[in-house]
Amino acid sequence: MTSHPPIQTRRGAPARTLALGAAIAAALVATLLASPGQAAFAAPVNLSQGKTASASSVESADYTPAKAAFDGDPGTRWASTWSDPQWIQVDLGQKSDLDRIELRWEGAYAKAYEIQVSDTGTGGWTTIHSTTTGPGGNESLNVDGQGRYVRLHGTTRANGYGYSLWEFQVFGTAGTGSTDPTDPTDPTDPTDPTDPTDPGEVDPGYPNEPGPFTTPSVVKVAGGNGNWSLQVNGKPYTVKGFTWGPSFAEADTYMPGLTGMGANTTRTWGTGADTKTLLDSAAKNGVRVVNGFWLLPGGGPGSGGCINYTTDATYKSTTKADILNWVNVYKSHPATLMWSVGNESLLGLQNCFSGAVLEAERNAYAAYVNEVAVAIKQIDPNHPVTSTDAWTGSWPYYKANTPALDLLAVNSYGDVCNIRQTWQDGDYDWPYIVTEGGAAGEWEVPDDANGVPDEPTDIEKGEALRDSWRCISEHEGVGLGATFFHYGLEGDFGGVWFNVNPGGNKRLGYYTVADMWNGSAAGGNTPPRISSMSIPGSGSIVAGQPFTFNLSVTDPDGDALKYVTFFNSKYIDGNGGVQYVEHQRSGNSITVVAPQKLGVWKAYVFVEDGKGNVGVETRSFKVVPPAVPGSNVALGKTATASSFQTWGDDYTPGQAFDGNAATRWSGEWAPTGWIQVDLGSARSFDRFQLVWEAAHAKSYDVQVSNDGSNWSTIKTVSGGDGGIDTFDAAGTARYVRLNLTERGTEWGYSLFEVGIYDLP
């Protein structure tokens, strides 16, 4: 079958190619006409010296600030705190052409890092150099990129210290070109393909075929040698889509929203009897489906299970039979595009094995995928077969063991723009699609001031989708498209991070995609923009007390806006859900009451326009106990209890009196119990502060004794709701006991801290 013309002949490329040729010709003429002693081009200069710098952290604000890496003094340096990841960036003052980066490392250097550029400094980062084998010392890097901001993002330290640079020098030419209207880098050119506001800046791919689809398709990977295409019924096809999130039963309701983005594809992870509902709806709406099959241990049902691919013949034969059954069922369905065998299993195997055994299992898994692919193609020669994993580090296993694949597939988020280099370095003889992608995930972003991953903003997430698509589409003849993550309805922690339509409301990322894929939703009513959100004093929000976060919100359509607020405790207890909280709003300031549970929370604000659109923003805040004046007479004193759990961290009684809110005492699961402390001698006290874990007491007595045997009650508490109890109870005694009489949960009793204070 004849392959399609080179991809650069599609929309947007010819003008760029011609303009580039004109620019090169003009440059050559200028060189020839330059008089003796007159340079035709300005030599690259150090653009970064003395410019404004910032960093994710500094070891010492006085002695190792970020600016020290850009001051031209080889005796001063920037140093980060001792953790991964960290970053340092510089504002060049204007968008510039970059040629070379010079790094002068102190002993604490980066083994793995990326050099990234951005026009804003807050998002849209593009990687222009990356390595996992950084040598330290003096590094000179030849780069090719444009941007106003340049960042070094370190992901793996070479030793136990942080990252430290004597000098970070950026060489190039200030500015971004002439005002020649044929110059594709001219910032004044309204058709400039690098202008992020220009919908034509990225290639939207081949035009979609309108539905409905009523006959089975024949899908082929055509071409070769770096010039491949996907062809459906003899016509070139670009995979443009999202992974499917709503229930299959809701497909008719939400499929039009998917096509409104200009999508022509969706992807599933598992295929079964209910898949027909999705396929039927997809065919009616002009969408084709990448039908996935789960393999352990890769994110599907029972994903935590470990399978031995070198020996477990029963699992392999049973699973292959199940896969082939569904291939037979759906191979003639008009919506079927291709088959994807497994999801992130090569990565997941590291949770089951290690060392040489892990390598053997990964090779055995890839060989099994090949066995399944061969069997699929015997019964369905009309649809390609791929297998997807979480990182391009899986591709060597496919190269060595899985020749039956028609194309590669990878889930890649913040690293998507490095796929091309990986593909080139690996000398792969397949094209690829991205089967999940979007904004950088938790595992890829630096931590914020409260020590949790700094989630990209709504605006940055939209930019990330555009940047990802650009990097895929510009890998011409190899990158055949993407199903981004995620067309889902969830509004929980993960849904806010990735979904473009939480609750069925469309976010900025939805319209970014519609814009670049020429979707029908482009140019319509769009969501509110939250350009900033801040929580003053976010590192010390007092439990149970009101606090405020400030927003900057606009709506491009002037719609009336509704604000809804939520909290999430994932970084405390692993809970991915969000809990609604009441708020008071004054303009763009929102006041809420802090939760009682200590630790780092996330606050969310959803701003709805009543037209089916929503802007979502989130920031972290750390809940701390109310300050209690005076001396904690129980701090560090000897404690005993009716019982304590010995599994896990060994939850001994003394951990409730150690001053560390991250440790705790936890009793056995019993209806009553007690914990007491020996103050060493008779001490006077006035106030108590109890910090409960989830397993709290609903009722308890505060008792005192001077001999540890005869007790008197000085305070009775009932109706306790956990969190933090702060109350007055005066006495003088050597021993103080909490007599726990009624549980607030089905568990026992557990306390992070017990403070007993002698007020001044």
GIBELVEN-V626158 format. One record per backbone hydrogen bond with DSSP energy under -1.0 kcal/mol. CO is the residue of the C=O (numbers start at 1). NH is the residue of the N-H. If there is no record, write none. Layout:
CO NH
CO NH
This chain:
6 9
7 10
10 13
13 17
14 18
15 19
16 20
17 21
18 22
19 23
20 24
21 25
22 26
23 27
24 28
25 29
26 30
27 31
28 32
29 33
35 38
45 172
48 51
52 91
54 89
60 64
64 79
65 68
66 69
67 70
69 168
70 50
73 76
78 165
79 59
81 83
86 154
87 56
88 152
89 54
90 150
96 147
97 173
98 145
99 143
100 171
101 141
102 169
103 139
104 166
104 167
107 109
108 164
109 158
111 134
112 155
112 156
113 131
114 153
115 128
115 129
116 151
117 126
118 148
118 149
126 117
129 115
131 113
137 105
139 103
141 101
145 98
147 96
148 92
149 118
150 90
151 116
152 88
153 114
154 86
156 111
156 112
163 80
164 106
165 78
167 104
169 102
170 47
171 99
171 100
172 45
173 97
180 183
183 186
186 189
189 192
192 195
195 198
198 201
218 233
220 231
222 229
224 227
229 222
230 237
231 220
232 235
235 232
239 482
240 264
240 265
241 484
243 487
247 250
248 251
250 254
251 255
254 258
255 259
256 260
258 261
258 263
259 262
260 521
264 288
265 242
266 290
267 244
272 275
273 276
274 277
275 279
276 280
277 281
278 282
279 283
280 284
281 285
282 287
283 213
288 266
289 337
289 338
290 268
291 340
293 342
300 303
302 305
308 312
311 313
312 316
313 317
314 318
315 319
316 320
317 321
318 322
319 323
320 324
321 325
322 326
323 327
324 328
325 329
326 330
327 331
330 333
333 336
335 289
338 291
339 386
340 293
342 388
344 348
345 349
347 350
348 351
349 352
349 353
354 358
355 359
356 360
357 361
358 362
359 363
360 364
361 365
362 366
363 367
364 368
365 369
366 370
367 371
368 372
369 373
370 374
371 375
372 376
373 377
374 378
375 379
376 380
382 219
384 339
385 406
386 341
388 344
389 411
391 394
392 395
394 397
394 398
395 399
396 400
397 401
398 402
402 405
408 433
410 435
413 416
415 418
416 419
418 422
419 423
420 424
421 425
422 426
423 428
431 408
432 480
433 410
434 483
436 412
437 485
441 444
446 454
448 451
452 448
453 455
457 461
458 462
459 463
460 464
461 465
462 466
463 467
464 468
465 469
466 470
467 471
468 472
469 473
470 474
472 475
474 476
475 478
475 479
477 228
478 432
480 239
481 434
482 241
484 243
486 488
486 500
487 245
489 503
492 496
493 497
494 498
495 499
500 507
501 504
502 505
506 614
507 511
508 512
509 513
510 514
511 515
512 516
513 517
514 519
519 522
521 524
529 554
532 552
534 550
535 538
537 540
538 622
541 624
542 545
545 594
547 592
549 590
550 534
552 531
554 529
555 558
562 608
564 606
565 581
566 604
567 579
568 602
569 572
569 573
570 574
576 493
579 567
584 591
586 589
588 551
589 586
590 549
591 584
592 547
599 623
601 621
602 568
603 619
604 566
605 617
606 564
607 615
608 562
612 506
613 609
615 607
617 605
619 603
621 601
622 541
623 599
624 543
631 633
631 758
632 635
634 637
638 678
640 676
645 651
647 650
650 652
651 666
652 655
653 656
654 657
656 754
657 636
660 663
665 751
666 645
668 670
673 740
674 642
675 738
676 640
677 736
683 733
685 731
686 729
687 757
688 727
689 755
690 725
691 752
691 753
694 696
695 750
696 744
698 720
699 741
699 742
700 717
701 739
702 714
702 715
703 737
704 712
705 735
712 704
715 702
717 700
723 692
725 690
727 688
731 685
733 683
734 679
735 705
736 677
737 703
738 675
739 701
740 673
742 698
742 699
749 667
750 693
751 665
753 691
755 689
756 633
757 686
757 687
758 631
